[in-house]
């Protein structure tokens, strides 16, 4: 929506999602159908690494193929269902979403984990963990899927579960209490892109993203789910005034500071070129998120 005719406007939370209210600069546009989801890391008691991801809401996401309904009623395992090799024509309850995951990975010292990185955790290691479970979209799973179902692409790897890619945590829309923080991205007043154009940019970024998955205590050279979301927002020039702009994301703050310390003076080391670029991108994301806030 456009917010005009005032110096600021308070945008209410969505009726179906646990979002916060915020006051943003007039003319700033909230992208209603895009969500930034955050589960923060928990330490002590039951440990959880947390997760960040992006969701895109569609009106038809709850439409379900008849054979999927039957498979759920029969409580087929995912292994049994996939062996049927059926063609999905609907979203089947899976919300389009994007996040970054490791495979089995390995610890390299304390609080330093690394492994191969996969969009939505779509890798054999994780898929095998789901195979003996019933096929439900409302429950947490190890593996999501990275591919859109494209009938005209003979080389497209099949998505047996949905016509859309999805993050394993997309089930959180059915369990809002499990999500710590939900915000919408915003476009600055001089940005004329449509929401659909932004969604295509998000898809393009996610499809092309390649790197390891690594956690190094928010070090400048890590690439985890946080990094993926920060780089996606910066690449697509999307502001996050509610969380990053309001300095409510401790991981972003620490990650940005560690990048800034490393590249206080421009580093021409070719091996660190990627991280210098990320330093520039996080500074940009911080700036546009602050600009979107009302003064």
C-alpha angles and dihedrals in degrees: 000000000000117000109205141155097044140066091243142001135204112229116206124226119264115265093231100040135057098244130149130243118247141179113230138179117278112263092028112129124221114214099224098190098049122078132191107210126198134186108181124221114266122208125187126039106018107010119219126179092214124219142231124204145154124242131196117202120220128184091227099047093111094052108114135199114241093237090054090052090051092047090052093047090051090047092230117183117243089250091056092046097048090051088063088066094209124173116243117220098171140048091252094207096304113127117220105253143151134215140147123247141174127230115228091312126173141249115249102189127320115330091355112114127167139171142141112306124232133182107245090353090281099163136118093252093059097036090057089056090058098045098092094047128093116261106256129146094200096067135073115263136185097233133040124182130258102198136087112221105250115179093191094057110080091185095052112117108242122255102208094187110046145357087244137060114251141187116235089240094058087102085077090090085073092046106040092167089069092062117080101195135013124182138163123234119239137211119224118244095261094051111102099182119127121235090249091055090052091049090054089051090051091051091048093050092048094047093051099041113116130172144107120279111244138161117199103164091280091308119169091252101051126109112198136138090285091054092049093054094044092050092045092053092046094045091051092043093238122158123220103195095161096061115007094031091047090048092239096131108085092184093055092048093051094042092049092048092050091051090048092051091050094049102034084131117031109269115215093190104132092213090060098041091107092055093047088054089051089051089056092046095051090049088051092049091050092049098049091044090054091045091056091059121093113251 
